[in-house]
Amino acid sequence: MSTTTTTVAHGVLRPRATAAADSARVRWGNRFQHGGWFVAPFFALYGLFVVLPVVRGLYLSFTDANISGDHTSFVGLDNYREALKDDLVWDSLSHSVQFTLYVVPAIVVTALLMALVAHHTVHFKWLWRLCFFAPFLLPSAVIGNLWWWLFQPTNGMVNHVLGLDTPWLTQKSTALLAVVVATLWWTVGFSFLLYLAALQNIPQHLYEAAELDGANAFQRLRHITVPNLRNITGLVIALQILASLQVFDQAVVMYQFGPGPEESTRTFVQYTLEQGFTSYRVGYASAISFILFLIIAVVALGRMWLLRSREEGAR
């Protein structure tokens, strides 16, 4: 014979589980009453401008919709099958992946070095930080036009400084590299700030103890600085991968809204927009964009899984 533990609520005997559920509802109700109305406008705008377009795009990916919106019919998975067989989809995806493999390690290393310089500099720290971060504040159109001029073969500053006459923007072997250099100069400031903030949180007594033990600067960097920056490095890598897979603005502006020499700089996002706004195939473009969404989701979930595994291993 089993017994049920009860509690008195408003003069009535109730099971303890029911009373706990009522208490939880009261707590959540109080929380929403005090703070829910402050976040309600955000959720309303988020649903209107993010969730609704995503749902609409997912629906269009299963149709043969065109840019005019007329005569739309359901085609099922035909757009996705066509995308998987489209050589230009794979070609543009390879350009985006190649760009990511170039720019992410360069940003991680450069940002760390910049943060170390700004952190250990004695004089004019504010000037170093301003100079390193200022390019990140510029819009993409300015970056594209600026580096288009810098990479000119005759009067460009890059060739003038290096003593070369390389046609950076018209040569297939250097076209994507030019976009990598421009992106590195433009976006490294954000990762620099993350590293700088992390460096300032490393306890100073660790360096003092290591110095007393005879560790040189390189040993302190290797055994103290780098291990303590492991989490922030993982964050920087994840953010840069997600951003690099979506590269579009600077590549398009630098090549005057074209795909570059022999289509060598056509990225996945650029090809998606070409299908939607040049070929007018909105349904097909929606299917391609959701393929990129799945790739980015896999990267983000992989980052979360690695972080959770690392935290569980440290316990």
N, C-alpha and C positions, 0 to 999 in steps of 0.2 A: 504494500500500500504506500503510495507516494503522497507527499504533502507539498503544497505550493506556498511559498513565502509570500505574504501579503503586506501591504502598507496602507495606511489611511490617507486618503486624499479627498479633501472637502467633505469629510464625514462619511466616506464610502470606502469599504474594503476593496482594494484593487491588487492584482498581481504586481510584483515588483517590476517585471519587464514592462508592463503597461505604464506604470508610473515613470520609469526611466525614459520611455519613448515620449511621454507627455512633457517631461522636463526638457528633453532635447529639442522638441518643437518650440517650446517657450524660449529657450536660449537662442535658437536660430531666428525666431520671430523678433526678439529684442535686438539682435545684431542687425537684421535688415532694417528695423525701424530706426536705429541710430545711424547706420552707415550705408544701407542699401540705396537710399534715394540719392546719395552723392555719386554712386557709380552707375546708377541707372542710365543717365544720359550717355555715358561711354558705351555701355552695352547696346543701347539703341543705335548709336552711330556705327558701332562695330558690326552689328548685324546688318545694317542698311548698306554699308559701303564695303564690307569684307565677306561676311557669310553669304549674303544674298547673291553677289556677283559670282562667288565660287560655285554655289549651287546652280546658278544659271549657266555658267560655263560648263559644268559637268553635264548638264542636260544637252547643251548644244554639241558637245563632243560626240553624242550618239545620233546626231542629225546631219543632214547635208546643207545646213543653213549657209546662206551667203550674206554679204554685207548689207544688202537691201532688206533682208528679213522676209522676203516673199517666197512662197512655194517650198516651205520647209517640210521635210519628211523624215521619219525615223529610219535610220540605217543600221542601228545596232552597233556592233563592234567593227564595222567596215573601215572607219577612219583609223582605228588603232591597228588593224591589220595592214592597211596601206602604209601607215607610218613606220611600222617595223620592217617593211620591204623598201622603203624610200632611202636611196643611197645618200641623198642630200641631208636627211635627218641624221644619219650616222656620221656623215662628214662634218656637219656643224657641231654635233655633240663631241666629236673628237677634238675639234678646235677649242671648245669650251673646257674640256678636260685637260688638254695640253696647256692652255693658258693657266688653269688652276695649278697644275704641277709646277709651272714656272714661278708664278707670283707668290704662292703661299709660303714656301720656304724662304724666299727672298724677303718677304715682309717680316716673318718671324725673326730672322737673324738681324736684319737692319733695325727693326724696332727695338730689339734687346740691346744692341750696341748703342743706339741713340739714347735709350733710357739710362744706360750705364754712364754715358758721357754727361748727361744732364744731372744725374744724381750725384756724381762725384766731383763735378766742377765746383770750384770754390767761388769764383767771381761770375757775375752776370748770369745767374741761373735762370732768371726770368726771360732773358733774351734767348738762351738756348731753347727753352720750352716753347716760346713764341715762334721761333723760326722753324722748329720741327713740326709744330702742330698747324701753323697757318695754312699750308696748302690744302689741308683737309676741308677747310671752310669754303673753298672755291667751288662753284658749280661745274658740272661735267662739261657743259658747252665751252666754258673758258679753258678747261684743261685740254679738251680736244683740239681747239684752235691754237692754243699756246704750243703744244707739242707738235702739231702739224707744221708750225713755222720753225721750231727748233730742229726738226728732222729734215728740213729742206736740203737737198744735196749741194747746192751752190752757196747760198747765203745763210744756211742754218748754223746755229751755234754748236750743235753736237759735232758735226764734221769739222768745224773750225777749231774747236778745242782739242779734238782727238787727232787732227791732222789727216783726216780721211776725206774721201769723196764718195762714200757709200750711199746709194739711193735707197734709204731705209724704207720709204713708204711705197716704192714701186717695185721692190724685189721680194719675191715670195719667201725667201729664206730669212729675211729680216723683218717682214711686215708684222708678224705676231709679236716678235721681240720688242718692237717699238711700242706696241700697246702695253706690254708688260712693264717696260721702263716708265711709261707715263702713269700707269696705275700705281706702281710702287711709290713714285714721288708724291702722288696725290693722296693715297689712302694710308700710308704708313704712320701718319701722325696719330690716328685713332689707337692703333695697337701700341704705339709709343706711350701714350697716356696710361693705358692699362698696365704696362710693364713698370712705368715710373711709380704708379700708386702701389703696386705690389712690392717694389724694391724698398719703399719707405716703411713697409710693414714688417720687414725682416728684422728681428731683434738684433740690436747692435752688439750685444754681449757675445753673440756667436762669433762675430768677426774678431772681437778683442781676445777671446779665448784662443781662437785659431792662430792669431798673430803671436800670442805668447808662446804657443807650441811650435813656432817657427814656420808656419805655413806662409808661402809667398802669395802674391796677388792671384796668380793663375789657380793655385790650389784652393784658395778661398772662393774663387768664382766657381770652380768645378764642384766642390764638396758642400758649399753653403748656399751660394746664390742660385745656381741652376736647380738643385732639388727643391728649394723653397718657392721657385717660380713654376713648378710642374703644373699646378692647377691652372694658373693664368695662361700658360703656354697652350694647354689643351683648349681653353676657351678661345684664345686667339686663332688657333688652327681651325676650330670648328666654324667660327664666324667668318673667317676669310674663305674657307671652302664654300660655304653657303653663298657668300657674296660673289665669288669668282665664277661659280657656275651660272650666275645670272648676268655676267658681263654683257654690256650693250652700249651704253652711252658713249664712252670715250672711243670705243672702236668704230662706231658709226660716224661720229663727228670727225675723227682724224682722217677718215677715208672718204669724206664728203658724201656721207650717206650711201656708200657702196660697200661691197663685200671684200674690198682689198684686191691686190693682184692675184689673179687666178683663184679668186674666192677664198683666199687663205685666211682671212680674218672674219669670215661669216660665222657668228656664234649661234648657239641654239636659240636664244631669245630673238636674235635678228631674223633667223629663218622663220620662226613662228609668226613674227609680225609681217614678214613678206607674204606668207600664205594668207594671213587675215586681211591685210590692207592693200596688197598689190594684186594677189590672185583672187581676192574677195571670197576665199573659202573659210568662212568663220568656223564652221563645224570641224573642219580638218585642223585648223589652227588651235582650236580648243583642245582637241585630242592630243596634239603635240605638247601643248602647255601642261597638260595633266601628266604626261610622261615625265617632264622635267620636275613637276611637283612630287611625283613618286620618288624620283632619284634624290631630291633634296630631303624628303621625309626619311628615307633610308639612312642618309648621312646624319641627320639630326638624331634619329633614334639610336644609331650606332654610337654616337657621342654620349648620349645619356646612359646607354648600357655600359660603356667603358668606364664612365665616371662612377656609376653605382658599383661596378665590380671592384674598382680601385678603393672606394670607401669601405666596402665590406672586407676587403683584404687587409686594410689598415687597422681594422678593429681587433 
